[in-house]
């Protein structure tokens, strides 16, 4: 790749330490089976920290593999089927072990977005080689981290197996488990709803499903998804504890060489561990962009919900938005659909858009005020190499800072190959990226750190939403990676927390997004000066994230730190109540500024508090609050 300053070399994994374990490489697989295993069943255990154990078992008769997970002896996953199906071999049965090796992978890396920027991870890994009677090879790799378990398959020789036609992979939940599920759709934009896990309706569900088991909560996800494979969703039959894996494509094309599938991951622990997990990024390939100095996250004034179609075709309106963003200290504005459409016909590309566009003038206007410009582009205008070679250099030359690409609406192998092409192309032209109508991150943001956010969520622009859904998102979709929910639309009466401006304000902290697209109108912010004041202080990125209290479906209170200050965001579902919030943000004295709903609008209150103390705050029905905390010292009255 090349950039304005010359070549942009791809980055190789850095600061990765692989520690071999004693007796790691061996074919002596005779381990003492537990009392509950089948006669002659071969069982291997991989131990993580805090009592987390993955147990891989090979049944002697059918030669089939299962994976079970437990923490402190309590079940997270019952023995769950493993295996791949290909056009020339059934690799879900008839397997015999031929090799095993183990190692510990320790990594440090830094991200540009997310719940924390500096990451450390330690993964216990075991890899097995299996063969069928005719010699076809399947490798299985299992990793155990403090916050979860993951596995993936490797086909060393796809010339021998042919195309992949499916997986026998499944997740078997313990009896009595609960679930929070969203029905699957191509753009991952559906509501989450609570069900008893076995009783959930028959259907397909998004691959970001949360369960509560005897061994703790378990969030099922995937990582390392590329065009070498296809996206997956979960399938379920009412009355069954089994959630199977179905691929988008009936046949996965292979090139005759080696194939590594995406990681199937189970993030597990209590709700606090789930919300702070970085396992999906930890499993992903290291950054492929060496120089990230141009990658700058930060809040943006998103003009679609603020101005609709007229805003997309009006330079004067967009200049006014740039003025407003500059006054707030927000580094970006986002010009949505319409800017390159034929002014006589909506949704038709102006064939002379390069010559006719007012975007260069807007970019110059914004730059003079310290505001960068992002622009919306339909996927259809970037779906070929020729189109990308036309659009991206022009946008870069104009000085556009980022692109919001919309309507991919697929997780097919073909569409994922498009992601594989657009990601290095946008990095080459130093364009930040926001994907809408898209897949969800699945480790993408570690590998391509200029990806600021993805939609893949039933967000603020939807006309159907629930307060319950809002409280589930911090434990599901936003665990996976940055989420473009687009909070801040105070002017929209249909939002589920319409009676709580404080709850709407709290979403800007509760939901992490590398570019937090604020969706309100300038008039709605000016009518709520306390909300405007809070949003002016939003940091560009977070150093640490902690769940202070909450449970999916009822309440979520998150604290996020940027430098020495903490920001709190909260939302609850249900009647008005008093919420008690443990202030677990560090020892010492703090000054806490809270913004809650009052009888005549938003109310800001300032109080000193000790770290570890409990804040007691009134919350209206389906409402929430926002807060800031800074170190207290005599005479300090504001953060």
ChimeraX attribute file (.defattr): number of C-alpha atoms within 10 A of each C-alpha:
attribute: neighborCount
match mode: 1-to-1
recipient: residues
	/A:1	13
	/A:2	13
	/A:3	12
	/A:4	11
	/A:5	6
	/A:6	9
	/A:7	10
	/A:8	16
	/A:9	14
	/A:10	13
	/A:11	13
	/A:12	12
	/A:13	14
	/A:14	11
	/A:15	10
	/A:16	13
	/A:17	13
	/A:18	15
	/A:19	12
	/A:20	14
	/A:21	13
	/A:22	8
	/A:23	10
	/A:24	13
	/A:25	16
	/A:26	12
	/A:27	13
	/A:28	11
	/A:29	13
	/A:30	11
	/A:31	11
	/A:32	12
	/A:33	16
	/A:34	11
	/A:35	7
	/A:36	6
	/A:37	14
	/A:38	15
	/A:39	10
	/A:40	13
	/A:41	17
	/A:42	20
	/A:43	21
	/A:44	18
	/A:45	16
	/A:46	18
	/A:47	19
	/A:48	21
	/A:49	15
	/A:50	12
	/A:51	12
	/A:52	24
	/A:53	25
	/A:54	24
	/A:55	18
	/A:56	21
	/A:57	24
	/A:58	24
	/A:59	20
	/A:60	16
	/A:61	12
	/A:62	11
	/A:63	18
	/A:64	18
	/A:65	26
	/A:66	20
	/A:67	25
	/A:68	21
	/A:69	25
	/A:70	21
	/A:71	22
	/A:72	10
	/A:73	12
	/A:74	16
	/A:75	19
	/A:76	28
	/A:77	23
	/A:78	19
	/A:79	21
	/A:80	21
	/A:81	21
	/A:82	24
	/A:83	22
	/A:84	20
	/A:85	20
	/A:86	19
	/A:87	14
	/A:88	15
	/A:89	19
	/A:90	20
	/A:91	26
	/A:92	22
	/A:93	21
	/A:94	19
	/A:95	26
	/A:96	20
	/A:97	19
	/A:98	15
	/A:99	16
	/A:100	20
	/A:101	17
	/A:102	22
	/A:103	19
	/A:104	17
	/A:105	17
	/A:106	15
	/A:107	18
	/A:108	15
	/A:109	17
	/A:110	14
	/A:111	20
	/A:112	23
	/A:113	29
	/A:114	28
	/A:115	27
	/A:116	20
	/A:117	14
	/A:118	15
	/A:119	15
	/A:120	11
	/A:121	18
	/A:122	19
	/A:123	26
	/A:124	22
	/A:125	24
	/A:126	21
	/A:127	21
	/A:128	20
	/A:129	20
	/A:130	20
	/A:131	18
	/A:132	18
	/A:133	9
	/A:134	8
	/A:135	11
	/A:136	19
	/A:137	23
	/A:138	23
	/A:139	21
	/A:140	20
	/A:141	19
	/A:142	24
	/A:143	26
	/A:144	26
	/A:145	24
	/A:146	22
	/A:147	23
	/A:148	29
	/A:149	30
	/A:150	25
	/A:151	23
	/A:152	21
	/A:153	21
	/A:154	20
	/A:155	24
	/A:156	18
	/A:157	17
	/A:158	21
	/A:159	14
	/A:160	17
	/A:161	21
	/A:162	20
	/A:163	20
	/A:164	24
	/A:165	18
	/A:166	20
	/A:167	20
	/A:168	18
	/A:169	21
	/A:170	22
	/A:171	23
	/A:172	21
	/A:173	27
	/A:174	22
	/A:175	15
	/A:176	14
	/A:177	20
	/A:178	21
	/A:179	25
	/A:180	25
	/A:181	25
	/A:182	24
	/A:183	20
	/A:184	20
	/A:185	16
	/A:186	20
	/A:187	21
	/A:188	26
	/A:189	21
	/A:190	22
	/A:191	21
	/A:192	30
	/A:193	17
	/A:194	18
	/A:195	15
	/A:196	17
	/A:197	28
	/A:198	23
	/A:199	17
	/A:200	20
	/A:201	16
	/A:202	13
	/A:203	12
	/A:204	20
	/A:205	25
	/A:206	23
	/A:207	27
	/A:208	27
	/A:209	23
	/A:210	28
	/A:211	23
	/A:212	24
	/A:213	23
	/A:214	18
	/A:215	21
	/A:216	22
	/A:217	24
	/A:218	28
	/A:219	25
	/A:220	23
	/A:221	26
	/A:222	27
	/A:223	26
	/A:224	24
	/A:225	24
	/A:226	22
	/A:227	19
	/A:228	19
	/A:229	26
	/A:230	25
	/A:231	23
	/A:232	24
	/A:233	23
	/A:234	24
	/A:235	19
	/A:236	21
	/A:237	16
	/A:238	13
	/A:239	13
	/A:240	16
	/A:241	21
	/A:242	21
	/A:243	22
	/A:244	21
	/A:245	22
	/A:246	21
	/A:247	20
	/A:248	18
	/A:249	18
	/A:250	13
	/A:251	18
	/A:252	21
	/A:253	18
	/A:254	17
	/A:255	12
	/A:256	15
	/A:257	11
	/A:258	13
	/A:259	17
	/A:260	17
	/A:261	19
	/A:262	24
	/A:263	23
	/A:264	23
	/A:265	25
	/A:266	27
	/A:267	27
	/A:268	29
	/A:269	24
	/A:270	15
	/A:271	22
	/A:272	18
	/A:273	19
	/A:274	25
	/A:275	22
	/A:276	21
	/A:277	23
	/A:278	23
	/A:279	28
	/A:280	27
	/A:281	24
	/A:282	22
	/A:283	23
	/A:284	20
	/A:285	17
	/A:286	23
	/A:287	23
	/A:288	19
	/A:289	20
	/A:290	12
	/A:291	14
	/A:292	15
	/A:293	7
	/A:294	12
	/A:295	18
	/A:296	18
	/A:297	22
	/A:298	19
	/A:299	26
	/A:300	24
	/A:301	29
	/A:302	24
	/A:303	26
	/A:304	19
	/A:305	20
	/A:306	20
	/A:307	19
	/A:308	13
	/A:309	16
	/A:310	15
	/A:311	21
	/A:312	22
	/A:313	22
	/A:314	15
	/A:315	18
	/A:316	11
	/A:317	15
	/A:318	24
	/A:319	17
	/A:320	13
	/A:321	26
	/A:322	29
	/A:323	18
	/A:324	17
	/A:325	25
	/A:326	21
	/A:327	13
	/A:328	16
	/A:329	19
	/A:330	25
	/A:331	23
	/A:332	28
	/A:333	29
	/A:334	25
	/A:335	27
	/A:336	25
	/A:337	23
	/A:338	24
	/A:339	25
	/A:340	25
	/A:341	19
	/A:342	17
	/A:343	13
	/A:344	8
	/A:345	10
	/A:346	14
	/A:347	14
	/A:348	12
	/A:349	16
	/A:350	19
	/A:351	11
	/A:352	11
	/A:353	14
	/A:354	15
	/A:355	8
	/A:356	11
	/A:357	16
	/A:358	15
	/A:359	23
	/A:360	17
	/A:361	13
	/A:362	23
	/A:363	21
	/A:364	17
	/A:365	18
	/A:366	24
	/A:367	18
	/A:368	11
	/A:369	16
	/A:370	17
	/A:371	26
	/A:372	25
	/A:373	26
	/A:374	26
	/A:375	23
	/A:376	21
	/A:377	21
	/A:378	18
	/A:379	18
	/A:380	12
	/A:381	15
	/A:382	18
	/A:383	16
	/A:384	14
	/A:385	12
	/A:386	10
	/A:387	12
	/A:388	17
	/A:389	12
	/A:390	14
	/A:391	14
	/A:392	21
	/A:393	17
	/A:394	15
	/A:395	21
	/A:396	17
	/A:397	11
	/A:398	15
	/A:399	20
	/A:400	24
	/A:401	24
	/A:402	27
	/A:403	23
	/A:404	23
	/A:405	22
	/A:406	20
	/A:407	15
	/A:408	21
	/A:409	17
	/A:410	19
	/A:411	27
	/A:412	22
	/A:413	22
	/A:414	18
	/A:415	20
	/A:416	21
	/A:417	16
	/A:418	19
	/A:419	19
	/A:420	15
	/A:421	16
	/A:422	19
	/A:423	20
	/A:424	17
	/A:425	19
	/A:426	21
	/A:427	25
	/A:428	21
	/A:429	21
	/A:430	24
	/A:431	25
	/A:432	25
	/A:433	26
	/A:434	26
	/A:435	26
	/A:436	25
	/A:437	21
	/A:438	23
	/A:439	25
	/A:440	27
	/A:441	27
	/A:442	23
	/A:443	23
	/A:444	26
	/A:445	26
	/A:446	28
	/A:447	20
	/A:448	22
	/A:449	26
	/A:450	30
	/A:451	28
	/A:452	29
	/A:453	30
	/A:454	28
	/A:455	25
	/A:456	26
	/A:457	25
	/A:458	24
	/A:459	22
	/A:460	22
	/A:461	17
	/A:462	13
	/A:463	13
	/A:464	13
	/A:465	19
	/A:466	17
	/A:467	21
	/A:468	22
	/A:469	24
	/A:470	31
	/A:471	26
	/A:472	28
	/A:473	25
	/A:474	27
	/A:475	29
	/A:476	26
	/A:477	27
	/A:478	26
	/A:479	25
	/A:480	28
	/A:481	28
	/A:482	27
	/A:483	29
	/A:484	27
	/A:485	28
	/A:486	24
	/A:487	22
	/A:488	29
	/A:489	23
	/A:490	25
	/A:491	18
	/A:492	18
	/A:493	11
	/A:494	15
	/A:495	21
	/A:496	21
	/A:497	24
	/A:498	19
	/A:499	17
	/A:500	25
	/A:501	26
	/A:502	32
	/A:503	28
	/A:504	27
	/A:505	29
	/A:506	30
	/A:507	25
	/A:508	26
	/A:509	25
	/A:510	29
	/A:511	24
	/A:512	25
	/A:513	30
	/A:514	30
	/A:515	28
	/A:516	31
	/A:517	23
	/A:518	25
	/A:519	24
	/A:520	22
	/A:521	23
	/A:522	18
	/A:523	11
	/A:524	17
	/A:525	18
	/A:526	12
	/A:527	13
	/A:528	15
	/A:529	13
	/A:530	19
	/A:531	24
	/A:532	17
	/A:533	13
	/A:534	20
	/A:535	21
	/A:536	15
	/A:537	15
	/A:538	19
	/A:539	18
	/A:540	18
	/A:541	26
	/A:542	24
	/A:543	17
	/A:544	17
	/A:545	24
	/A:546	18
	/A:547	23
	/A:548	20
	/A:549	19
	/A:550	22
	/A:551	17
	/A:552	25
	/A:553	21
	/A:554	17
	/A:555	23
	/A:556	25
	/A:557	27
	/A:558	27
	/A:559	24
	/A:560	24
	/A:561	21
	/A:562	16
	/A:563	11
	/A:564	9
	/A:565	15
	/A:566	23
	/A:567	27
	/A:568	28
	/A:569	27
	/A:570	32
	/A:571	32
	/A:572	31
	/A:573	24
	/A:574	15
	/A:575	11
	/A:576	14
	/A:577	14
	/A:578	12
	/A:579	19
	/A:580	14
	/A:581	18
	/A:582	16
	/A:583	21
	/A:584	16
	/A:585	21
	/A:586	11
	/A:587	12
	/A:588	11
	/A:589	17
	/A:590	23
	/A:591	21
	/A:592	26
	/A:593	22
	/A:594	23
	/A:595	27
	/A:596	26
	/A:597	21
	/A:598	15
	/A:599	6
	/A:600	6
	/A:601	15
	/A:602	19
	/A:603	15
	/A:604	17
	/A:605	11
	/A:606	16
	/A:607	14
	/A:608	17
	/A:609	18
	/A:610	19
	/A:611	17
	/A:612	15
	/A:613	15
	/A:614	14
	/A:615	16
	/A:616	11
	/A:617	16
	/A:618	16
	/A:619	24
	/A:620	25
	/A:621	19
	/A:622	25
	/A:623	29
	/A:624	32
	/A:625	27
	/A:626	30
	/A:627	23
	/A:628	24
	/A:629	26
	/A:630	19
	/A:631	20
	/A:632	19
	/A:633	11
	/A:634	5
	/A:635	6
	/A:636	11
	/A:637	13
	/A:638	14
	/A:639	16
